[in-house]
Amino acid sequence: MLLTVDDDPSVSRAVARDLRRRYGQDHQVLRAASGAEALDALREIKLRGGRVAVMLADYRMPEMSGIEFLEAAMDLFPRARRALLTAYADTDAAIAAINLVDVDYYLLKPWEPPEEKLYPIVDAMLEAYTGQPDVEMAETKLIGHRWSVPSFAARDFLARNAVPYRWIAADEPEGGRLLQAADLGAQTLPVVITADGGTLVAPSTTELATAVGLSTTPATDFYDLVVVGGGPAGLGAAVYGASEGLRTLLVERQATGGQAGQSSRIENYLGFPDGVSGAQLTDRARRQAVRFGTEILTTRDVSGLEARGPARVVSFGDGTEVAAHAVIIATGVSYRDLEAPGVAELSGRGVYYGSAATEAAACADADVFIVGGANSAGQAASFFSRYAKSVTLVVRGDSLERGMSYYLIEQLQALDNVSVRLCTVVDQAHGDEHLERLSLRHVPSGATEQVPASYLFVFIGAQPRTDWLAGVLERDRRGFLLTGPDLLVDGQRPRGWLADRDPWPLEASVPGVFVAGDVRAESVKRVASAVGEGAMAVTLAHRYLGAP
Ligand SMILES: Cc1cc2nc3c(=O)[nH]c(=O)nc-3n(C[C@H](O)[C@H](O)[C@H](O)COP(=O)(O)OP(=O)(O)OC[C@H]3O[C@@H](n4cnc5c(N)ncnc54)[C@H](O)[C@@H]3O)c2cc1C
C-alpha cells in the first residue's frame, strides 16, 4: 500500500490521483486528512496483515506535523519508506528532518509534472522497499484440533473480529513443532501464539481478545452514550453518536456485526448493487465507528441495567459497571436451538448455528444440509453450493415462497447441486467425533430416512435474549422490548415511568433508554431498518440530553 497524509483536501486528492495513475494497478493508494487518521488506518492495516511500502506526509499539518506522524508510523511499519511534502519556505526544516526521523526524501509542492518530480522519487522508494530482506510477517498462530469445539470457537472468534491469524492443525508437522517449542502437549488445545510470541493455552474469549489487541475494559466510567450490542443497529448508533460529538461506548458480547456479520451476501442493503458480505459490511462499519471516536469493548456481556438518578448504569457479569446519560439497547436476537437427539452433542463438530464461513473450505466435496426456509437459509445454501458436493435445504413448510425472497428462490433453482426437501424435519444427528449422518422425517407421511451428512447449518428463527432486562424494561410475551406508543395501555404510561411526558418512539419504559433493531418489539428484521433505528435512537438520545 501507498499512504499519503495531507490536511489540505485539494493537495491530498491530487497526490492520491497522481499515485493511482502510475501505481494503482499494483498498489492500493490510501489517503488520510490528518496524522491521527493515518495512524488509525495504519493500525487497521497492521491488524489485517497488510503491508505499507511508502508513506508521504505533509510537513505542516495542524495537530500532528508530518515529522511527528512519520515518527509514530515507524513504530508500526519500520520498513516503509518515508517522504515529507513541503512548501519551498519549509525546505530547511524538512532537510533537518531527514536526519531527525530518518526521512528518505522530501518533495517540494507543487510537484508538476509528476513524471519528473514525483514518480522518480516514489519509484526509488518502492525499489528500496522491495530490495530489503523479506522479514517474516508477525502473525497470530492458532494451533488446534479440526473437530474440537473450543478450537472452532477460537477460529470463529478471530475470523469474526477480522483478526488475521494462521490456523495450524496440531497433527501437522508445523503444529507439532510449535507445540514442542512451547513445551505443550496436544491435550491442551487450542494454543494461541500471539504476534509478539506470547503463548495462551485454551484461552477464554476475553483472554484471546486482550491478547490480539481488542479492547475489553472501558477507558473511563462515564459516557454520554452507551450502546449495548454491536450488530447493524448498535454500529449504526455508534457511528451517528460519535460523529455527532457524543462520547460513545459500544459494548459487544462476542464480535461486532451481529447476525449480519454472519451473512454470506446481503443483496438488499442500499448502496451495494452487487451485494456485500456481512464481514465486509461489518469491517467498514466498525472502522467508521472507530474513526469517529467510538470506544468498542469486545467479549463483554452486559448483564444489568439500572436508573440511578439521572445516570443510566450498565453492569457486567464480573460486577464492574459503566454509567451514561443515555443507553441504547441493540442486542438483536439469537438463533433458536434445534431440538433433536444428537444435535447438541455435535454442535461445533459438524453442526453449526449461522453460516460458519470458516468451515467453507472444509466443506469441499461434502454433503451439506441447511435447516430453515427463510432468506438466511437460502443465502447459506447459495454460498455453500460453491464449495460442497451437494447442498440440501431441509424446510418444515410446504413451500419456499412462504419465507424466502423471490430472487433467492430463483438463484437456488439455477444451482445444480442444491436440492430442497419440503415438509421435512431433522429427527436425529449421528456421528462420533464429527457429524456423519442425519435422520430426516417427511412430516405428512411420517417416513424417516438416514442420509450421509458432513455438515448441518441451522437457521430456524430467532429469539431475543432479554432475560437480564426482566423487571427492568417492559417486554412483550416473547421477550421483545416494548417502546414508544406500544408502552401505553389504555392511555396509561408504563409502571414506574419517571418523566412528565409519554415515551418517545424507540424509548423503552425507562426514560433515556432507547431500543434499536431486531430486539425491539414489532421491528422490521432487516439490516437497513436496524441501521436506521440506530441512527434515529441517537437523535432521540440528543433530544433527551437536551430536555430540561
Ligand atoms: C444469515 C443471515 C442473513 C441475513 N441476511 C439479511 C439480508 O440479506 N438482508 C437484510 O436486510 N437482513 C438480513 N438478515 C437480518 C439482519 O442481519 C438482522 O435484521 C440485523 O442483523 C439486526 O441487527 P441488530 O443490530 O438489531 O441485531 P443483531 O445483528 O442480532 O446484533 C446484536 C448484537 O448484540 C450482541 N449482544 C446481545 N446481547 C448482548 C449483551 N447482553 N451484551 C453485549 N452484547 C450483546 C450480539 O452478540 C450481537 O452482536 C440476515 C440475518 C442472518 C442471520
The ligand as an ORCA input file, in Angstrom:
! r2SCAN-3c Opt
* xyz 0 1
  C     -27.500    -15.399      7.992
  C     -28.333    -14.150      7.964
  C     -28.524    -13.476      6.776
  C     -29.265    -12.288      6.748
  N     -29.409    -11.643      5.558
  C     -30.055    -10.452      5.514
  C     -30.150     -9.734      4.279
  O     -29.682    -10.181      3.225
  N     -30.770     -8.527      4.305
  C     -31.310     -7.991      5.449
  O     -31.815     -6.873      5.394
  N     -31.247     -8.674      6.619
  C     -30.640     -9.886      6.675
  N     -30.575    -10.590      7.865
  C     -31.195    -10.000      9.056
  C     -30.281     -8.945      9.672
  O     -28.968     -9.470      9.768
  C     -30.772     -8.513     11.034
  O     -32.060     -7.948     10.888
  C     -29.832     -7.475     11.664
  O     -28.539     -8.038     11.847
  C     -30.369     -6.986     13.007
  O     -29.424     -6.129     13.569
  P     -29.374     -5.829     15.147
  O     -28.204     -4.939     15.341
  O     -30.693     -5.375     15.596
  O     -29.137     -7.227     15.855
  P     -28.003     -8.349     15.702
  O     -27.484     -8.375     14.320
  O     -28.646     -9.591     16.238
  O     -26.846     -7.875     16.683
  C     -26.990     -7.866     18.064
  C     -25.619     -7.877     18.726
  O     -25.762     -7.678     20.134
  C     -24.874     -8.523     20.835
  N     -25.412     -8.752     22.184
  C     -26.541     -9.434     22.507
  N     -26.729     -9.398     23.836
  C     -25.707     -8.681     24.380
  C     -25.354     -8.295     25.706
  N     -26.117     -8.624     26.738
  N     -24.215     -7.569     25.896
  C     -23.442     -7.210     24.833
  N     -23.745     -7.551     23.552
  C     -24.864     -8.262     23.318
  C     -24.847     -9.790     19.991
  O     -23.661    -10.553     20.245
  C     -24.902     -9.217     18.578
  O     -23.610     -8.986     18.048
  C     -29.851    -11.782      7.930
  C     -29.685    -12.481      9.128
  C     -28.937    -13.650      9.151
  C     -28.765    -14.384     10.431
*
